[in-house]
């Protein structure tokens, strides 16, 4: 009887450990997806200038005159 209870206790501890590890992994993946979605939302809101037109239209800046 004691051996059966000992085995069941060990099985419960292992099961609880597996549940905690899986919950932690799921939480980390959820947070990573949330961060990626937030980053996408922030980069969509920032206007991006084309690379070739960066200096056009600013003839008086940096000329020293």
The first five atom37 places (N, CA, C, CB, O) and aatype in JSON, in Angstrom:
{
  "aatype": [20, 20, 20, 20, 20, 20, 20, 20, 20, 20, 20, 20, 20, 20, 20, 20, 20, 20, 20, 20, 20, 20, 20, 20, 20, 20, 20, 20, 20, 20, 20, 20, 20, 20, 20, 20, 20, 20, 20, 20, 20, 20, 20, 20, 20, 20, 20, 20, 20, 20, 20, 20, 20, 20, 20, 20, 20, 20, 20, 20, 20, 20, 20, 20, 20],
  "atom_mask": [
    [1, 1, 1, 1, 1],
    [1, 1, 1, 1, 1],
    [1, 1, 1, 1, 1],
    [1, 1, 1, 1, 1],
    [1, 1, 1, 1, 1],
    [1, 1, 1, 1, 1],
    [1, 1, 1, 1, 1],
    [1, 1, 1, 1, 1],
    [1, 1, 1, 1, 1],
    [1, 1, 1, 1, 1],
    [1, 1, 1, 1, 1],
    [1, 1, 1, 1, 1],
    [1, 1, 1, 1, 1],
    [1, 1, 1, 1, 1],
    [1, 1, 1, 1, 1],
    [1, 1, 1, 1, 1],
    [1, 1, 1, 1, 1],
    [1, 1, 1, 1, 1],
    [1, 1, 1, 1, 1],
    [1, 1, 1, 1, 1],
    [1, 1, 1, 1, 1],
    [1, 1, 1, 1, 1],
    [1, 1, 1, 1, 1],
    [1, 1, 1, 1, 1],
    [1, 1, 1, 1, 1],
    [1, 1, 1, 1, 1],
    [1, 1, 1, 1, 1],
    [1, 1, 1, 1, 1],
    [1, 1, 1, 1, 1],
    [1, 1, 1, 1, 1],
    [1, 1, 1, 1, 1],
    [1, 1, 1, 1, 1],
    [1, 1, 1, 1, 1],
    [1, 1, 1, 1, 1],
    [1, 1, 1, 1, 1],
    [1, 1, 1, 1, 1],
    [1, 1, 1, 1, 1],
    [1, 1, 1, 1, 1],
    [1, 1, 1, 1, 1],
    [1, 1, 1, 1, 1],
    [1, 1, 1, 1, 1],
    [1, 1, 1, 1, 1],
    [1, 1, 1, 1, 1],
    [1, 1, 1, 1, 1],
    [1, 1, 1, 1, 1],
    [1, 1, 1, 1, 1],
    [1, 1, 1, 1, 1],
    [1, 1, 1, 1, 1],
    [1, 1, 1, 1, 1],
    [1, 1, 1, 1, 1],
    [1, 1, 1, 1, 1],
    [1, 1, 1, 1, 1],
    [1, 1, 1, 1, 1],
    [1, 1, 1, 1, 1],
    [1, 1, 1, 1, 1],
    [1, 1, 1, 1, 1],
    [1, 1, 1, 1, 1],
    [1, 1, 1, 1, 1],
    [1, 1, 1, 1, 1],
    [1, 1, 1, 1, 1],
    [1, 1, 1, 1, 1],
    [1, 1, 1, 1, 1],
    [1, 1, 1, 1, 1],
    [1, 1, 1, 1, 1],
    [1, 1, 1, 1, 1]
  ],
  "atom_positions": [
    [[0.82, -1.2, 0.0], [0.0, 0.0, 0.0], [0.86, 1.26, 0.0], [-0.93, 0.0, 1.21], [0.59, 2.21, -0.73]],
    [[1.9, 1.24, 0.83], [2.78, 2.42, 0.89], [3.52, 2.62, -0.43], [3.78, 2.27, 2.05], [3.77, 3.75, -0.85]],
    [[3.86, 1.52, -1.08], [4.56, 1.63, -2.36], [3.64, 2.24, -3.42], [5.08, 0.25, -2.82], [4.07, 3.05, -4.25]],
    [[2.38, 1.86, -3.4], [1.44, 2.4, -4.37], [1.23, 3.89, -4.13], [0.09, 1.66, -4.3], [1.19, 4.67, -5.09]],
    [[1.09, 4.3, -2.88], [0.93, 5.73, -2.58], [2.18, 6.51, -2.93], [0.59, 5.92, -1.1], [2.1, 7.65, -3.4]],
    [[3.34, 5.92, -2.7], [4.6, 6.57, -3.05], [4.69, 6.77, -4.57], [5.81, 5.75, -2.53], [5.09, 7.83, -5.05]],
    [[4.3, 5.72, -5.32], [4.32, 5.82, -6.77], [3.35, 6.88, -7.27], [3.99, 4.46, -7.4], [3.68, 7.66, -8.16]],
    [[2.16, 6.92, -6.7], [1.18, 7.93, -7.1], [1.65, 9.34, -6.76], [-0.16, 7.64, -6.42], [1.43, 10.27, -7.53]],
    [[2.29, 9.51, -5.62], [2.84, 10.81, -5.24], [3.92, 11.27, -6.21], [3.4, 10.77, -3.83], [3.96, 12.43, -6.61]],
    [[4.8, 10.34, -6.59], [5.85, 10.67, -7.55], [5.25, 11.02, -8.91], [6.85, 9.51, -7.69], [5.7, 11.96, -9.57]],
    [[4.23, 10.27, -9.32], [3.58, 10.55, -10.6], [2.9, 11.92, -10.57], [2.54, 9.45, -10.94], [2.94, 12.66, -11.56]],
    [[2.29, 12.26, -9.45], [1.65, 13.58, -9.33], [2.69, 14.7, -9.4], [0.85, 13.67, -8.01], [2.45, 15.73, -10.03]],
    [[3.83, 14.51, -8.75], [4.89, 15.53, -8.8], [5.42, 15.71, -10.22], [6.04, 15.16, -7.85], [5.64, 16.83, -10.68]],
    [[5.61, 14.6, -10.92], [6.09, 14.68, -12.3], [5.05, 15.37, -13.18], [6.42, 13.27, -12.86], [5.4, 16.21, -14.0]],
    [[3.8, 15.02, -13.01], [2.73, 15.63, -13.79], [2.64, 17.13, -13.5], [1.39, 14.96, -13.48], [2.46, 17.92, -14.43]],
    [[2.75, 17.52, -12.26], [2.71, 18.94, -11.91], [3.9, 19.67, -12.53], [2.71, 19.13, -10.37], [3.75, 20.8, -13.0]],
    [[5.07, 19.05, -12.53], [6.25, 19.67, -13.15], [6.06, 19.87, -14.64], [7.48, 18.82, -12.9], [6.43, 20.91, -15.19]],
    [[5.49, 18.87, -15.31], [5.24, 18.97, -16.76], [4.24, 20.09, -17.04], [4.72, 17.63, -17.32], [4.41, 20.85, -18.0]],
    [[3.19, 20.18, -16.21], [2.19, 21.23, -16.4], [2.81, 22.61, -16.23], [1.03, 21.04, -15.41], [2.5, 23.52, -17.0]],
    [[3.67, 22.78, -15.24], [4.31, 24.08, -15.0], [5.22, 24.44, -16.16], [5.11, 24.06, -13.69], [5.23, 25.59, -16.61]],
    [[5.99, 23.47, -16.65], [6.9, 23.75, -17.78], [6.1, 24.11, -19.03], [7.82, 22.52, -18.06], [6.44, 25.07, -19.72]],
    [[5.02, 23.37, -19.33], [4.21, 23.67, -20.51], [3.53, 25.04, -20.38], [3.16, 22.58, -20.72], [3.45, 25.79, -21.36]],
    [[3.05, 25.36, -19.19], [2.41, 26.66, -19.0], [3.43, 27.79, -19.2], [1.79, 26.76, -17.6], [3.1, 28.83, -19.78]],
    [[4.65, 27.58, -18.73], [5.7, 28.59, -18.91], [6.04, 28.78, -20.38], [6.97, 28.2, -18.12], [6.18, 29.91, -20.85]],
    [[6.16, 27.69, -21.12], [6.48, 27.78, -22.55], [5.35, 28.47, -23.31], [6.73, 26.37, -23.14], [5.6, 29.31, -24.17]],
    [[4.1, 28.13, -22.98], [2.97, 28.77, -23.65], [2.94, 30.26, -23.35], [1.65, 28.11, -23.22], [2.66, 31.07, -24.23]],
    [[3.22, 30.62, -22.1], [3.23, 32.04, -21.73], [4.33, 32.8, -22.46], [3.4, 32.2, -20.22], [4.12, 33.92, -22.92]],
    [[5.51, 32.2, -22.56], [6.62, 32.85, -23.27], [6.27, 33.03, -24.75], [7.92, 32.01, -23.12], [6.53, 34.09, -25.32]],
    [[5.69, 32.01, -25.37], [5.31, 32.14, -26.78], [4.22, 33.19, -26.98], [4.83, 30.79, -27.33], [4.25, 33.93, -27.96]],
    [[3.27, 33.26, -26.06], [2.22, 34.27, -26.16], [2.81, 35.67, -26.05], [1.15, 34.06, -25.07], [2.43, 36.57, -26.81]],
    [[3.72, 35.86, -25.1], [4.35, 37.17, -24.94], [5.19, 37.53, -26.17], [5.23, 37.19, -23.68], [5.21, 38.69, -26.58]],
    [[5.88, 36.55, -26.75], [6.67, 36.82, -27.95], [5.77, 37.24, -29.11], [7.5, 35.58, -28.34], [6.11, 38.17, -29.85]],
    [[4.64, 36.57, -29.27], [3.7, 36.96, -30.34], [3.15, 38.35, -30.09], [2.54, 35.95, -30.44], [2.97, 39.13, -31.02]],
    [[2.89, 38.67, -28.84], [2.37, 39.99, -28.49], [3.4, 41.07, -28.81], [1.98, 40.05, -27.01], [3.05, 42.14, -29.33]],
    [[4.67, 40.8, -28.51], [5.73, 41.77, -28.79], [5.89, 41.96, -30.3], [7.07, 41.31, -28.16], [6.07, 43.08, -30.77]],
    [[5.82, 40.87, -31.06], [5.95, 40.97, -32.52], [4.79, 41.77, -33.11], [6.01, 39.57, -33.16], [4.99, 42.61, -33.99]],
    [[3.56, 41.52, -32.62], [2.41, 42.27, -33.11], [2.52, 43.75, -32.76], [1.11, 41.7, -32.54], [2.17, 44.6, -33.58]],
    [[3.0, 44.05, -31.56], [3.18, 45.44, -31.17], [4.24, 46.11, -32.03], [3.55, 45.53, -29.68], [4.08, 47.26, -32.43]],
    [[5.32, 45.41, -32.31], [6.36, 45.96, -33.17], [5.85, 46.22, -34.57], [7.54, 45.02, -33.23], [6.19, 47.24, -35.17]],
    [[5.03, 45.3, -35.1], [4.45, 45.52, -36.43], [3.53, 46.73, -36.43], [3.69, 44.28, -36.89], [3.52, 47.51, -37.38]],
    [[2.75, 46.87, -35.38], [1.83, 48.0, -35.3], [2.6, 49.32, -35.22], [0.89, 47.85, -34.09], [2.21, 50.31, -35.83]],
    [[3.69, 49.33, -34.45], [4.47, 50.56, -34.32], [5.19, 50.91, -35.61], [5.49, 50.43, -33.19], [5.26, 52.09, -35.98]],
    [[5.72, 49.92, -36.31], [6.44, 50.23, -37.56], [5.48, 50.63, -38.66], [7.29, 49.03, -38.01], [5.86, 51.38, -39.56]],
    [[4.24, 50.16, -38.63], [3.26, 50.58, -39.63], [2.87, 52.04, -39.45], [2.02, 49.7, -39.56], [2.53, 52.71, -40.42]],
    [[2.91, 52.55, -38.22], [2.5, 53.92, -37.96], [3.57, 54.95, -38.29], [2.11, 54.07, -36.53], [3.27, 56.14, -38.35]],
    [[4.81, 54.52, -38.51], [5.9, 55.44, -38.8], [6.04, 55.57, -40.31], [7.23, 54.95, -38.16], [6.23, 54.57, -41.0]],
    [[5.94, 56.79, -40.84], [6.12, 56.96, -42.28], [7.58, 56.73, -42.67], [5.67, 58.37, -42.73], [8.49, 57.22, -42.01]],
    [[7.78, 55.99, -43.72], [9.13, 55.66, -44.19], [9.42, 56.46, -45.44], [9.3, 54.14, -44.46], [8.63, 56.43, -46.39]],
    [[10.55, 57.18, -45.44], [10.95, 57.95, -46.61], [11.69, 57.05, -47.59], [11.82, 59.15, -46.21], [12.46, 56.18, -47.16]],
    [[11.48, 57.22, -48.87], [12.27, 56.45, -49.84], [13.75, 56.78, -49.72], [11.77, 56.72, -51.27], [14.09, 57.92, -49.4]],
    [[14.6, 55.85, -49.96], [16.04, 56.02, -49.74], [16.65, 57.05, -50.69], [16.76, 54.69, -49.9], [17.57, 57.76, -50.29]],
    [[16.17, 57.15, -51.93], [16.78, 58.04, -52.9], [16.38, 59.5, -52.75], [16.44, 57.59, -54.27], [17.03, 60.36, -53.34]],
    [[15.35, 59.82, -52.01], [14.83, 61.19, -51.95], [15.13, 61.85, -50.61], [13.34, 61.19, -52.2], [14.49, 62.85, -50.28]],
    [[16.04, 61.34, -49.86], [16.27, 61.85, -48.51], [16.78, 63.29, -48.5], [17.25, 60.96, -47.8], [16.38, 64.07, -47.64]],
    [[17.64, 63.65, -49.41], [18.23, 64.98, -49.36], [17.56, 66.01, -50.25], [19.66, 64.9, -49.72], [17.96, 67.18, -50.24]],
    [[16.56, 65.64, -51.01], [15.94, 66.58, -51.94], [15.06, 67.59, -51.21], [15.11, 65.84, -52.98], [14.4, 67.26, -50.22]],
    [[15.06, 68.81, -51.7], [14.18, 69.82, -51.16], [14.73, 70.53, -49.93], [12.87, 69.21, -50.82], [14.02, 71.31, -49.29]],
    [[15.95, 70.27, -49.6], [16.53, 70.9, -48.41], [17.83, 71.61, -48.79], [16.8, 69.84, -47.29], [18.89, 71.32, -48.23]],
    [[17.74, 72.49, -49.71], [18.95, 73.15, -50.2], [19.59, 74.08, -49.19], [18.63, 73.91, -51.45], [20.8, 74.33, -49.27]],
    [[18.83, 74.62, -48.23], [19.41, 75.58, -47.31], [19.98, 74.95, -46.04], [18.37, 76.61, -46.94], [20.67, 75.63, -45.28]],
    [[19.72, 73.68, -45.79], [20.23, 73.04, -44.57], [21.66, 72.56, -44.79], [19.32, 71.86, -44.16], [21.98, 71.91, -45.78]],
    [[22.5, 72.9, -43.84], [23.87, 72.44, -43.88], [24.78, 73.12, -44.87], [23.87, 71.04, -44.16], [25.91, 72.68, -45.06]],
    [[24.31, 74.21, -45.51], [25.15, 74.86, -46.51], [26.07, 75.89, -45.89], [24.29, 75.52, -47.57], [27.06, 76.28, -46.51]],
    [[25.78, 76.35, -44.68], [26.63, 77.33, -44.01], [26.37, 78.74, -44.42], [28.03, 77.02, -44.25], [27.05, 79.63, -43.91]],
    [[25.45, 79.01, -45.29], [25.19, 80.37, -45.75], [23.97, 80.95, -45.1], [25.03, 80.4, -47.23], [23.61, 82.1, -45.38]]
  ]
}
